[in-house]
């Protein structure tokens, strides 16, 4: 059962007390991600995340790195399309130190010019690394192919050209616009005292105030239905197909997840069995759903040799066509549904996963998820629901991307 309260400055707190856990995880969730960026701001959510781990008014960069190691804890951050999260995992005795450190990063980072320039170089190397990682590159191309001119199409890291030219002043202005108490959720899960947590939250975050209005984003309406390719002299061809999926609050969310499991979610899935086991044509082949506030995608991926690429593309389409025409067997439906239910329950066994679940949900959906309700929704999925989702997904147009040798000669649709 989650406790929810609001600090004096409007910052929302959601906390789940799990006394049998030896740890407690704390996360500060900010409504800042690539979806909220303009073209000129591309990559700034991620750049700000990097900069907040540099020196603050109270700690040097080295002291930030040493502090969690000194108490055996973990501290890190990530940026996604829809949010940025700064988090720590410690034992209950060190909860205040974790709160102190995270609030210092959030509220007192210096954003000094010298550190800004050094971190610009780090991010440019990170972008270059992605360019040299074809599986990452094909996903970036797929986002462009599916989302077109919408902000969801742009890479989280930004482009090399944008990062090379962005100013420290632009970074500071972006942080001021998005980093606000009313755009932030503090999520805590694990072993802690609720009264102490209330006091700590008010002590370290209650005095934070921001000026100006909150940033908005452009709603996503229709997808682009494009094909994007990039020729690279590498050993494999990396192929992606993206079909329309569902948003985070869509009633078919769990039917889509069950369908994904039997299509390409594991070793027993149709894609794995057909393309890897029967054909021996790929080492890596799978599918996965991505959900956002108002939309989603169902992505199929395969990596194969250039001489087998066209055959594999044909098989990807044949597998989805067979699902449409012949439906789902009782056995694979039961297995896919149980796989989803059990994997969800096993994912609740750590304080960090529980914190992530309630924090993301509170920020993006306005409410913390109840694990019992999720399990009920999974259990309520029927085979007819899954077959309806199959027809609703794979009879629609799709976007595609490919990276590798001779990809300009492939027929992806």
C-alpha positions as CSV (number, residue, x, y, z in Angstrom):
1,X,0.0,0.0,0.0
2,X,1.5,3.4,-1.0
3,X,1.4,6.5,1.0
4,X,1.1,9.7,-0.9
5,X,1.5,13.3,0.3
6,X,2.5,16.7,-1.1
7,X,5.2,19.0,0.3
8,X,4.6,22.6,1.1
9,X,6.0,23.6,-2.3
10,X,3.8,21.3,-4.3
11,X,6.3,18.4,-4.8
12,X,4.6,15.1,-4.8
13,X,5.8,12.2,-2.7
14,X,4.8,8.5,-3.1
15,X,6.2,5.9,-0.7
16,X,5.8,2.2,-0.3
17,X,6.9,0.7,3.1
18,X,8.2,-2.8,2.7
19,X,9.6,-3.7,6.1
20,X,11.0,-7.1,5.1
21,X,13.3,-5.5,2.5
22,X,16.9,-4.8,3.8
23,X,17.2,-1.8,1.5
24,X,15.4,1.4,0.7
25,X,15.5,3.1,-2.8
26,X,14.9,6.8,-3.4
27,X,14.2,8.4,-6.8
28,X,13.6,11.9,-7.9
29,X,11.5,11.8,-11.1
30,X,11.5,14.9,-13.3
31,X,9.1,15.5,-16.2
32,X,12.1,16.2,-18.5
33,X,12.9,14.0,-21.5
34,X,13.4,14.2,-25.2
35,X,9.6,14.4,-25.8
36,X,9.6,17.8,-24.1
37,X,12.4,19.3,-26.1
38,X,12.2,21.6,-29.1
39,X,14.5,21.0,-32.1
40,X,16.9,23.6,-30.7
41,X,16.9,21.8,-27.3
42,X,17.5,18.3,-28.6
43,X,19.7,16.4,-26.1
44,X,19.4,18.9,-23.3
45,X,17.5,16.6,-20.9
46,X,20.3,14.1,-21.1
47,X,23.0,16.9,-20.9
48,X,21.5,18.3,-17.7
49,X,21.5,14.8,-16.2
50,X,25.2,14.5,-16.8
51,X,25.9,17.9,-15.4
52,X,24.1,17.4,-12.1
53,X,26.8,14.8,-11.2
54,X,29.5,17.4,-11.5
55,X,30.4,19.7,-8.5
56,X,27.7,21.3,-6.4
57,X,27.9,24.1,-3.9
58,X,28.7,21.5,-1.2
59,X,30.5,18.7,-2.9
60,X,33.2,18.3,-5.5
61,X,32.8,15.8,-8.4
62,X,35.0,13.4,-6.6
63,X,33.2,13.7,-3.3
64,X,29.9,12.9,-5.1
65,X,31.4,9.7,-6.5
66,X,33.0,8.7,-3.2
67,X,30.1,9.4,-0.8
68,X,27.9,6.5,-1.9
69,X,30.8,4.1,-2.1
70,X,31.7,5.0,1.4
71,X,28.4,3.7,2.7
72,X,28.0,0.8,0.3
73,X,25.2,2.4,-1.6
74,X,24.4,3.0,-5.3
75,X,23.6,6.3,-7.0
76,X,22.9,6.9,-10.6
77,X,20.5,8.5,-13.1
78,X,18.9,8.0,-16.5
79,X,17.1,10.0,-19.1
80,X,14.3,8.6,-21.2
81,X,11.8,10.0,-23.8
82,X,9.4,11.1,-21.1
83,X,11.4,11.6,-17.9
84,X,14.7,11.9,-16.0
85,X,15.4,10.0,-12.8
86,X,18.1,10.4,-10.2
87,X,18.1,7.5,-7.7
88,X,20.0,5.9,-4.9
89,X,19.7,2.6,-3.1
90,X,21.0,2.3,0.5
91,X,20.2,0.5,3.8
92,X,17.7,2.3,6.0
93,X,20.4,3.7,8.3
94,X,21.7,5.8,5.4
95,X,18.4,7.1,4.0
96,X,19.2,10.7,5.1
97,X,22.6,10.6,3.5
98,X,20.9,9.5,0.2
99,X,18.3,12.2,0.5
100,X,21.0,14.8,1.2
101,X,23.1,13.8,-1.8
102,X,20.2,13.6,-4.3
103,X,18.8,16.9,-3.2
104,X,22.2,18.5,-3.4
105,X,22.6,17.3,-7.0
106,X,19.1,18.5,-7.9
107,X,19.2,21.9,-6.3
108,X,22.8,23.0,-6.0
109,X,24.7,21.8,-9.1
110,X,27.0,24.6,-10.2
111,X,26.9,23.9,-14.0
112,X,30.4,25.5,-14.3
113,X,31.7,26.5,-17.7
114,X,34.8,24.3,-17.5
115,X,32.8,21.2,-16.5
116,X,30.2,22.0,-19.1
117,X,32.9,21.9,-21.8
118,X,34.4,18.6,-20.5
119,X,31.0,17.0,-20.3
120,X,30.2,18.1,-23.9
121,X,33.2,16.0,-25.0
122,X,31.9,13.0,-23.0
123,X,28.5,13.2,-24.5
124,X,29.9,13.6,-28.0
125,X,31.9,10.4,-27.4
126,X,28.7,8.7,-26.2
127,X,26.9,9.7,-29.4
128,X,29.8,8.4,-31.4
129,X,29.7,5.1,-29.5
130,X,26.0,4.8,-30.4
131,X,26.9,5.4,-34.1
132,X,29.3,2.5,-33.8
133,X,26.6,0.3,-32.1
134,X,24.3,-0.8,-35.0
135,X,21.6,-2.1,-32.7
136,X,21.3,1.3,-31.1
137,X,21.5,3.1,-34.4
138,X,18.7,1.0,-36.0
139,X,16.4,2.0,-33.1
140,X,17.1,5.7,-33.6
141,X,16.3,5.3,-37.3
142,X,13.2,3.5,-36.4
143,X,12.0,6.3,-34.2
144,X,12.5,8.8,-37.0
145,X,10.7,6.5,-39.4
146,X,7.7,6.0,-37.1
147,X,7.4,9.4,-35.3
148,X,8.4,11.6,-38.2
149,X,8.6,15.3,-37.1
150,X,7.4,14.7,-33.6
151,X,9.7,15.1,-30.6
152,X,9.5,11.3,-29.9
153,X,11.5,10.8,-33.2
154,X,14.6,12.6,-31.9
155,X,17.4,10.7,-30.1
156,X,17.6,11.1,-26.3
157,X,21.3,12.0,-26.6
158,X,20.7,14.6,-29.2
159,X,22.8,14.9,-32.4
160,X,26.5,15.6,-32.5
161,X,25.9,18.9,-34.3
162,X,23.4,20.0,-31.7
163,X,25.6,19.1,-28.7
164,X,28.6,20.6,-30.3
165,X,26.9,24.0,-30.7
166,X,24.7,24.2,-27.6
167,X,25.6,26.9,-25.0
168,X,25.8,26.7,-21.2
169,X,23.1,29.4,-21.1
170,X,20.7,27.2,-23.0
171,X,21.4,24.3,-20.7
172,X,20.7,26.5,-17.6
173,X,17.5,27.9,-19.2
174,X,16.3,24.3,-19.9
175,X,16.9,23.2,-16.4
176,X,15.0,26.3,-15.0
177,X,12.1,25.5,-17.2
178,X,11.7,21.8,-16.5
179,X,13.2,21.3,-13.0
180,X,10.4,22.5,-10.8
181,X,8.7,21.1,-7.7
182,X,5.4,20.8,-9.5
183,X,7.1,18.7,-12.2
184,X,8.8,16.4,-9.8
185,X,7.9,13.2,-7.9
186,X,9.9,11.8,-5.0
187,X,9.5,8.0,-4.8
188,X,10.6,5.8,-2.0
189,X,10.3,2.1,-1.5
190,X,11.7,-0.4,1.0
191,X,12.5,-0.2,4.7
192,X,12.0,3.2,6.2
193,X,10.0,5.1,8.9
194,X,7.2,7.1,7.3
195,X,7.3,10.0,9.8
196,X,11.0,10.3,9.4
197,X,10.6,10.3,5.6
198,X,8.1,13.1,5.8
199,X,10.5,15.2,7.8
200,X,13.5,14.4,5.5
201,X,11.5,15.3,2.4
202,X,10.4,18.6,3.8
203,X,13.9,19.3,5.1
204,X,15.8,18.7,1.9
205,X,13.2,19.5,-0.8
206,X,10.5,21.6,0.8
207,X,12.4,24.9,0.4
208,X,12.8,24.4,-3.4
209,X,10.8,27.0,-5.4
210,X,10.7,27.7,-9.1
211,X,9.4,30.6,-11.2
212,X,7.6,30.6,-14.5
213,X,5.1,28.2,-16.1
214,X,5.5,24.4,-16.6
215,X,6.6,23.2,-20.0
216,X,4.1,21.4,-22.3
217,X,4.6,18.9,-25.1
218,X,3.0,18.4,-28.5
219,X,0.5,15.5,-28.5
220,X,1.3,12.7,-30.9
221,X,-1.4,12.0,-33.4
222,X,-0.5,10.0,-36.5
223,X,2.7,8.0,-37.3
224,X,4.9,8.7,-40.3
225,X,4.9,5.2,-41.9
226,X,8.4,5.7,-43.3
227,X,11.4,3.5,-44.1
228,X,14.9,4.7,-42.9
229,X,18.1,2.9,-43.8
230,X,21.8,3.5,-43.3
231,X,24.5,1.7,-45.2
232,X,27.4,0.5,-43.0
233,X,30.2,-1.9,-43.8
234,X,29.5,-4.3,-40.9
235,X,29.0,-8.1,-40.7
236,X,25.3,-8.1,-39.9
237,X,22.2,-6.4,-41.2
238,X,20.0,-5.1,-38.4
239,X,16.3,-4.9,-39.2
240,X,13.4,-3.3,-37.3
241,X,9.7,-3.1,-37.9
242,X,7.4,-0.8,-35.8
243,X,3.7,-1.3,-35.6
244,X,1.2,0.9,-33.8
245,X,1.0,0.0,-30.1
246,X,-0.9,1.3,-27.1
247,X,-0.5,4.0,-24.6
248,X,0.2,3.6,-20.9
249,X,-3.5,3.7,-19.8
250,X,-5.0,1.9,-22.8
251,X,-7.3,-1.0,-21.9
252,X,-5.4,-3.3,-24.2
253,X,-2.0,-2.7,-22.5
254,X,-1.8,-6.2,-20.9
255,X,-3.3,-8.0,-23.9
256,X,-0.6,-6.4,-26.0
257,X,2.0,-7.6,-23.5
258,X,0.7,-11.1,-23.6
259,X,0.7,-11.0,-27.4
260,X,4.3,-9.8,-27.4
261,X,5.4,-12.6,-25.2
262,X,4.1,-15.3,-27.6
263,X,5.3,-13.4,-30.7
264,X,8.9,-12.6,-29.7
265,X,9.2,-12.2,-25.9
266,X,11.3,-15.3,-25.2
267,X,12.9,-18.5,-26.4
268,X,9.6,-20.3,-26.9
269,X,8.1,-17.4,-28.9
270,X,7.2,-17.8,-32.6
271,X,9.9,-15.5,-33.9
272,X,12.7,-17.2,-31.9
273,X,11.6,-20.7,-32.8
274,X,11.1,-19.9,-36.5
275,X,14.0,-17.7,-37.3
276,X,16.7,-18.9,-34.9
277,X,15.8,-22.5,-34.2
278,X,14.2,-23.6,-37.5
279,X,16.2,-21.5,-39.9
280,X,19.4,-20.8,-38.0
281,X,19.2,-17.4,-39.6
282,X,19.7,-15.1,-36.6
283,X,21.3,-15.1,-33.1
284,X,19.2,-12.3,-31.9
285,X,15.5,-12.0,-32.8
286,X,12.7,-10.6,-30.6
287,X,9.9,-8.2,-30.2
288,X,8.9,-5.7,-27.5
289,X,6.2,-3.1,-26.8
290,X,7.1,0.6,-25.9
291,X,4.4,2.7,-24.2
292,X,4.2,6.4,-23.8
293,X,1.6,8.7,-22.3
294,X,-0.7,8.8,-25.4
295,X,0.8,6.3,-27.8
296,X,3.0,3.2,-28.2
297,X,4.7,0.9,-30.6
298,X,5.3,-2.8,-31.1
299,X,8.8,-3.4,-32.4
300,X,10.2,-6.5,-34.1
301,X,14.0,-6.8,-34.3
302,X,16.3,-9.2,-36.1
303,X,20.1,-9.3,-36.8
304,X,21.2,-11.5,-39.6
305,X,23.8,-11.8,-42.4
306,X,23.4,-9.7,-45.5
307,X,22.8,-12.7,-47.7
308,X,19.9,-13.9,-45.5
309,X,18.4,-10.5,-44.7
310,X,15.6,-10.5,-47.4
311,X,14.6,-14.0,-46.4
312,X,14.4,-13.1,-42.7
313,X,12.3,-10.0,-43.6
314,X,9.9,-12.3,-45.4
315,X,9.7,-14.6,-42.4
316,X,9.0,-11.7,-40.0
317,X,6.0,-10.9,-42.1
318,X,5.0,-14.5,-42.5
319,X,5.0,-15.0,-38.7
320,X,2.7,-12.0,-38.2
321,X,0.5,-13.0,-41.1
322,X,0.1,-16.5,-39.6
323,X,-1.0,-14.9,-36.3
324,X,-3.7,-12.9,-38.1
325,X,-5.0,-15.8,-40.2
326,X,-4.8,-18.7,-37.8
327,X,-4.9,-17.1,-34.4
328,X,-3.3,-18.2,-31.1
329,X,-3.3,-21.7,-29.7
330,X,-4.5,-22.3,-26.2
331,X,-1.1,-23.6,-25.0
332,X,0.9,-20.6,-26.2
333,X,-1.7,-18.2,-24.8
334,X,-1.6,-19.8,-21.4
335,X,2.2,-19.9,-21.3
336,X,2.6,-16.3,-22.5
337,X,0.1,-15.0,-20.0
338,X,1.7,-16.9,-17.1
339,X,5.1,-15.7,-18.2
340,X,3.9,-12.1,-18.0
341,X,2.3,-12.6,-14.6
342,X,5.2,-14.3,-13.0
343,X,7.8,-12.0,-14.5
344,X,5.9,-9.0,-13.2
345,X,5.7,-10.5,-9.7
346,X,9.4,-11.4,-9.7
347,X,10.2,-7.9,-10.7
348,X,8.7,-6.7,-7.4
349,X,11.3,-8.4,-5.4
350,X,13.7,-5.4,-5.1
351,X,13.2,-2.0,-3.6
352,X,14.6,-0.3,-6.7
353,X,12.1,-1.9,-9.1
354,X,9.2,-1.0,-6.7
355,X,10.5,2.6,-6.5
356,X,10.7,2.8,-10.3
357,X,7.2,1.4,-10.7
358,X,5.5,3.9,-8.3
359,X,7.7,6.9,-9.3
360,X,7.2,6.6,-13.0
361,X,3.5,5.9,-12.7
362,X,2.9,8.8,-10.3
363,X,4.8,11.3,-12.6
364,X,3.4,10.2,-15.9
365,X,-0.1,8.8,-15.0
366,X,-0.8,10.8,-11.8
367,X,-1.2,7.8,-9.6
368,X,1.0,5.0,-8.1
369,X,0.3,1.6,-9.5
370,X,-1.0,-1.1,-7.2
371,X,0.7,-4.5,-7.9
372,X,-2.5,-6.4,-7.0
373,X,-4.5,-4.4,-9.5
374,X,-1.8,-5.1,-12.2
375,X,-1.9,-8.8,-11.5
376,X,-5.7,-8.8,-11.8
377,X,-5.6,-7.0,-15.1
378,X,-3.1,-9.6,-16.4
379,X,-5.2,-12.4,-15.2
380,X,-8.3,-10.9,-16.9
381,X,-6.7,-11.0,-20.4
382,X,-8.5,-13.6,-22.6
383,X,-7.3,-15.3,-25.8
384,X,-9.9,-13.4,-27.7
385,X,-8.4,-10.1,-26.4
386,X,-5.0,-11.2,-27.7
387,X,-6.3,-12.2,-31.1
388,X,-8.2,-8.9,-31.3
389,X,-4.9,-7.0,-30.6
390,X,-3.1,-9.1,-33.2
391,X,-5.6,-8.1,-35.9
392,X,-5.6,-4.5,-34.7
393,X,-1.8,-4.3,-34.8
394,X,-0.6,-6.2,-37.8
395,X,-3.3,-5.2,-40.2
396,X,-2.2,-1.6,-39.9
397,X,0.7,0.2,-41.8
398,X,4.1,0.1,-40.1
399,X,7.5,1.8,-40.2
400,X,10.8,0.1,-40.7
401,X,14.6,0.7,-40.5
402,X,17.7,-1.2,-41.4
403,X,21.4,-0.8,-40.9
404,X,24.2,-2.7,-42.7
405,X,25.6,-3.6,-46.1
406,X,23.4,-3.4,-49.1
407,X,20.3,-2.3,-47.1
408,X,19.3,-0.1,-50.0
409,X,18.5,-3.3,-52.0
410,X,16.2,-4.7,-49.3
411,X,12.4,-4.7,-49.6
412,X,11.2,-4.0,-46.1
413,X,7.5,-3.7,-46.8
